Amino acid sequence: MPTELIVLIAALIVAWLVFQALIKVLKTTFSTAVAVFIIVVFLGIFGIGSEDLIREITNLPDTLMRLFTNTQSQIGI
């Protein structure tokens, strides 16, 4: 009987820890979704649509590479 009680308590502790981790993930996901929504709405006020934003995000690696190579050429590396 005591072994079963220990296993039950351990299972409850593990379940509680998993539940807490899930709650943290959900909070982070929700806050990120709200932040993205606010940014998209804010950009929409200035006439920048979601398609423009997606295009710029897609082009971000090329833009960063150009920036990096231009910086290297300016500092003489």
C-alpha positions in Angstrom: 0.0 0.0 0.0 2.7 2.6 0.8 4.4 2.0 -2.6 1.1 2.6 -4.4 0.7 5.8 -2.5 4.2 7.0 -3.3 3.6 6.2 -7.0 0.3 8.1 -6.9 1.9 11.1 -5.4 4.8 11.0 -7.9 2.3 10.7 -10.7 0.3 13.7 -9.4 3.5 15.8 -9.1 4.6 14.9 -12.7 1.1 15.7 -14.0 1.1 19.0 -12.2 4.6 19.9 -13.7 3.4 19.0 -17.2 0.2 21.1 -16.7 2.3 24.0 -15.5 4.6 23.7 -18.6 1.6 23.6 -20.9 0.1 26.7 -19.3 3.4 28.5 -19.8 3.5 27.5 -23.5 -0.1 28.6 -24.0 0.6 32.0 -22.4 3.7 32.5 -24.6 1.8 31.4 -27.7 -1.1 33.8 -26.9 1.1 36.7 -26.1 3.1 36.2 -29.3 -0.1 35.9 -31.3 -1.4 39.2 -29.8 1.9 40.9 -30.5 1.8 39.8 -34.2 -1.8 40.9 -34.5 -1.0 44.3 -33.1 2.0 44.7 -35.4 0.0 43.7 -38.5 -2.8 46.1 -37.5 -0.3 48.9 -36.8 1.3 48.4 -40.2 -2.1 48.3 -41.9 -2.8 51.8 -40.6 0.2 52.9 -42.7 -1.0 51.0 -45.7 1.3 48.0 -45.4 -0.6 44.8 -46.0 0.0 41.4 -44.6 1.2 40.3 -48.1 3.9 43.0 -48.0 5.0 41.8 -44.6 5.2 38.2 -45.7 7.2 39.2 -48.7 9.7 41.1 -46.6 10.0 38.2 -44.1 10.6 35.9 -47.1 13.3 38.3 -48.4 14.9 38.8 -45.0 17.8 36.3 -45.5 18.8 38.0 -48.7 18.5 41.4 -47.1 20.7 40.4 -44.2 23.2 38.8 -46.5 23.5 42.0 -48.6 23.8 44.0 -45.4 26.5 41.7 -44.1 28.5 41.8 -47.3 28.1 45.6 -47.6 29.4 46.0 -44.0 32.3 43.7 -44.7 33.3 45.7 -47.8 33.0 49.0 -46.0 35.2 47.9 -43.1 37.7 46.2 -45.4 37.4 42.6 -44.3 
